[in-house]
C-alpha cells in the first residue's frame, strides 16, 4: 500500500483505504478492525496522505508527510514513546526532535496528535510504507562478440 491509496476524511476519525472511485465520489474502507465502508462524496473533504505536508521554516515552506513518517520510523521504530493524548508540550517536543524546522505558529497540537495517531495506524495496517524503496538495477546490455 502507498500513501496515495490512504485518505483522511474531514469530520471522520482515523484513516481510510481508497477502494475505488465511483460516480458520486470515492468508496473508502476504514483502516481499523471494523473495516467500515463509506462513500465519500463531494460534500466530504478527502485528503490523500501523499498530498499532505507539514509547514516548516525552510525555503520550500513544507515537508511532505511521507518524509516525516519515515523519519519518525527511522528514529523511533515501532515505539515512539508517547501517544496522541500526551501533553501539548510533549507533543511539540516530539515533532521538534523529528522536524526541528517545523513552523510552531502554523502547526497546531491537534495536527501533531493526528500525526501520532496516523503513525500508529499505518504501522499496524500498512507497515510497507516505511520500507525503503528498492533501487531498480540498471539494465546492462551485452555486446555481441564476433
C-alpha positions as a Markdown table, in Angstrom:
| # | Residue | x | y | z |
|---|---|---|---|---|
| 1 | Unk | 0.0 | 0.0 | 0.0 |
| 2 | Unk | 1.1 | 3.5 | -0.7 |
| 3 | Unk | 0.2 | 6.9 | 0.9 |
| 4 | Unk | -1.6 | 7.8 | -2.3 |
| 5 | Unk | -4.1 | 4.9 | -1.5 |
| 6 | Unk | -4.8 | 6.2 | 2.0 |
| 7 | Unk | -7.1 | 9.1 | 2.9 |
| 8 | Unk | -8.2 | 11.2 | 5.7 |
| 9 | Unk | -11.8 | 12.4 | 5.7 |
| 10 | Unk | -12.7 | 15.7 | 7.5 |
| 11 | Unk | -15.2 | 15.1 | 10.3 |
| 12 | Unk | -14.4 | 11.3 | 10.5 |
| 13 | Unk | -11.7 | 10.0 | 12.8 |
| 14 | Unk | -9.0 | 7.6 | 11.6 |
| 15 | Unk | -7.7 | 6.8 | 8.2 |
| 16 | Unk | -9.3 | 5.2 | 5.2 |
| 17 | Unk | -8.1 | 2.9 | 2.4 |
| 18 | Unk | -9.3 | 4.1 | -1.0 |
| 19 | Unk | -11.1 | 1.1 | -2.6 |
| 20 | Unk | -12.2 | 2.6 | -5.9 |
| 21 | Unk | -13.7 | 5.7 | -7.5 |
| 22 | Unk | -17.4 | 5.8 | -8.0 |
| 23 | Unk | -19.7 | 8.1 | -10.0 |
| 24 | Unk | -20.6 | 10.2 | -6.9 |
| 25 | Unk | -17.1 | 10.1 | -5.2 |
| 26 | Unk | -14.9 | 7.5 | -3.6 |
| 27 | Unk | -15.6 | 4.3 | -1.9 |
| 28 | Unk | -13.4 | 4.1 | 1.3 |
| 29 | Unk | -12.8 | 1.5 | 3.9 |
| 30 | Unk | -11.7 | 2.4 | 7.5 |
| 31 | Unk | -8.3 | 1.2 | 8.5 |
| 32 | Unk | -9.4 | -0.3 | 11.7 |
| 33 | Unk | -10.8 | -3.6 | 12.9 |
| 34 | Unk | -14.3 | -2.7 | 11.8 |
| 35 | Unk | -13.4 | -2.2 | 8.1 |
| 36 | Unk | -16.4 | 0.2 | 7.8 |
| 37 | Unk | -17.1 | 1.2 | 4.2 |
| 38 | Unk | -18.2 | 4.7 | 3.4 |
| 39 | Unk | -19.0 | 6.7 | 0.2 |
| 40 | Unk | -17.1 | 10.0 | 0.3 |
| 41 | Unk | -19.0 | 12.4 | -1.9 |
| 42 | Unk | -18.2 | 16.0 | -3.0 |
| 43 | Unk | -19.5 | 17.2 | 0.4 |
| 44 | Unk | -16.7 | 15.4 | 2.2 |
| 45 | Unk | -13.2 | 16.9 | 2.4 |
| 46 | Unk | -11.0 | 14.0 | 1.4 |
| 47 | Unk | -7.2 | 14.3 | 1.6 |
| 48 | Unk | -4.9 | 11.7 | 0.3 |
| 49 | Unk | -1.9 | 11.3 | 2.6 |
| 50 | Unk | 0.6 | 11.7 | -0.2 |
| 51 | Unk | -0.7 | 15.3 | -0.7 |
| 52 | Unk | -0.3 | 16.3 | 2.9 |
| 53 | Unk | 2.7 | 18.3 | 4.1 |
| 54 | Unk | 3.8 | 19.9 | 7.4 |
| 55 | Unk | 4.6 | 23.6 | 7.5 |
| 56 | Unk | 8.2 | 24.5 | 8.0 |
| 57 | Unk | 10.6 | 27.5 | 8.1 |
| 58 | Unk | 12.6 | 26.0 | 5.2 |
| 59 | Unk | 12.9 | 27.6 | 1.7 |
| 60 | Unk | 10.2 | 25.1 | 0.4 |
| 61 | Unk | 7.9 | 26.1 | 3.2 |
| 62 | Unk | 6.7 | 22.5 | 3.8 |
| 63 | Unk | 7.9 | 18.9 | 4.3 |
| 64 | Unk | 5.9 | 16.1 | 2.8 |
| 65 | Unk | 4.1 | 13.8 | 5.3 |
| 66 | Unk | 5.8 | 10.8 | 3.9 |
| 67 | Unk | 9.3 | 12.2 | 4.7 |
| 68 | Unk | 8.2 | 13.0 | 8.3 |
| 69 | Unk | 6.7 | 9.5 | 8.8 |
| 70 | Unk | 9.8 | 7.8 | 7.5 |
| 71 | Unk | 12.0 | 10.0 | 9.8 |
| 72 | Unk | 9.8 | 9.0 | 12.8 |
| 73 | Unk | 10.2 | 5.3 | 11.8 |
| 74 | Unk | 14.0 | 5.7 | 11.4 |
| 75 | Unk | 14.5 | 7.5 | 14.7 |
| 76 | Unk | 11.9 | 5.7 | 16.8 |
| 77 | Unk | 10.9 | 2.4 | 15.1 |
| 78 | Unk | 7.7 | 0.8 | 16.4 |
| 79 | Unk | 7.6 | 2.7 | 19.7 |
| 80 | Unk | 7.6 | 6.5 | 19.7 |
| 81 | Unk | 7.3 | 6.7 | 23.5 |
| 82 | Unk | 4.1 | 8.8 | 23.6 |
| 83 | Unk | 0.5 | 8.6 | 22.4 |
| 84 | Unk | -1.9 | 11.2 | 20.9 |
| 85 | Unk | -3.2 | 12.1 | 24.4 |
| 86 | Unk | 0.2 | 13.3 | 25.7 |
| 87 | Unk | 0.6 | 16.9 | 26.9 |
| 88 | Unk | 0.9 | 19.6 | 24.2 |
| 89 | Unk | 4.4 | 20.5 | 25.3 |
| 90 | Unk | 5.5 | 16.8 | 25.0 |
| 91 | Unk | 3.9 | 16.5 | 21.5 |
| 92 | Unk | 5.6 | 19.7 | 20.3 |
| 93 | Unk | 9.0 | 18.5 | 21.7 |
| 94 | Unk | 8.5 | 15.2 | 19.8 |
| 95 | Unk | 7.8 | 16.9 | 16.5 |
| 96 | Unk | 10.7 | 19.3 | 17.1 |
| 97 | Unk | 13.0 | 16.3 | 17.5 |
| 98 | Unk | 11.8 | 14.9 | 14.2 |
| 99 | Unk | 11.4 | 18.1 | 12.3 |
| 100 | Unk | 13.4 | 20.9 | 14.0 |
| 101 | Unk | 12.4 | 23.5 | 11.4 |
| 102 | Unk | 8.6 | 22.9 | 11.7 |
| 103 | Unk | 6.5 | 26.1 | 11.9 |
| 104 | Unk | 5.2 | 26.3 | 15.5 |
| 105 | Unk | 2.7 | 29.1 | 14.6 |
| 106 | Unk | 1.0 | 27.1 | 11.8 |
| 107 | Unk | 1.3 | 23.5 | 13.1 |
| 108 | Unk | -1.2 | 23.0 | 16.0 |
| 109 | Unk | -1.1 | 20.5 | 18.8 |
| 110 | Unk | -4.2 | 18.9 | 17.2 |
| 111 | Unk | -2.1 | 18.4 | 14.0 |
| 112 | Unk | 0.7 | 16.6 | 15.9 |
| 113 | Unk | -1.9 | 14.4 | 17.7 |
| 114 | Unk | -3.2 | 13.4 | 14.2 |
| 115 | Unk | 0.3 | 12.6 | 13.1 |
| 116 | Unk | 0.9 | 10.4 | 16.1 |
| 117 | Unk | -2.4 | 8.6 | 15.6 |
| 118 | Unk | -1.8 | 8.1 | 11.9 |
| 119 | Unk | 1.7 | 6.8 | 12.5 |
| 120 | Unk | 0.4 | 4.0 | 14.8 |
| 121 | Unk | -2.4 | 3.1 | 12.3 |
| 122 | Unk | 0.0 | 3.0 | 9.4 |
| 123 | Unk | 2.5 | 1.0 | 11.4 |
| 124 | Unk | -0.2 | -1.6 | 12.2 |
| 125 | Unk | -2.1 | -1.7 | 8.9 |
| 126 | Unk | 0.4 | -0.6 | 6.2 |
| 127 | Unk | 3.9 | -1.2 | 7.5 |
| 128 | Unk | 5.2 | -1.4 | 3.9 |
| 129 | Unk | 5.0 | 2.4 | 3.7 |
| 130 | Unk | 8.1 | 2.6 | 6.0 |
| 131 | Unk | 10.2 | 0.2 | 3.9 |
| 132 | Unk | 13.0 | 1.8 | 1.9 |
| 133 | Unk | 12.3 | 2.0 | -1.8 |
| 134 | Unk | 14.4 | -0.6 | -3.6 |
| 135 | Unk | 16.5 | 0.7 | -6.4 |
| 136 | Unk | 15.9 | -1.0 | -9.7 |
| 137 | Unk | 19.1 | -2.5 | -11.0 |
| 138 | Unk | 20.5 | -0.7 | -14.0 |
| 139 | Unk | 20.0 | -2.5 | -17.3 |
| 140 | Unk | 23.1 | -3.8 | -18.8 |
| 141 | Unk | 23.5 | -4.7 | -22.4 |
| 142 | Unk | 25.9 | -7.2 | -23.5 |
| 143 | Unk | 27.8 | -6.6 | -26.7 |
| 144 | Unk | 27.7 | -9.4 | -29.1 |
| 145 | Unk | 31.2 | -10.8 | -29.6 |
| 146 | Unk | 32.3 | -11.6 | -33.1 |
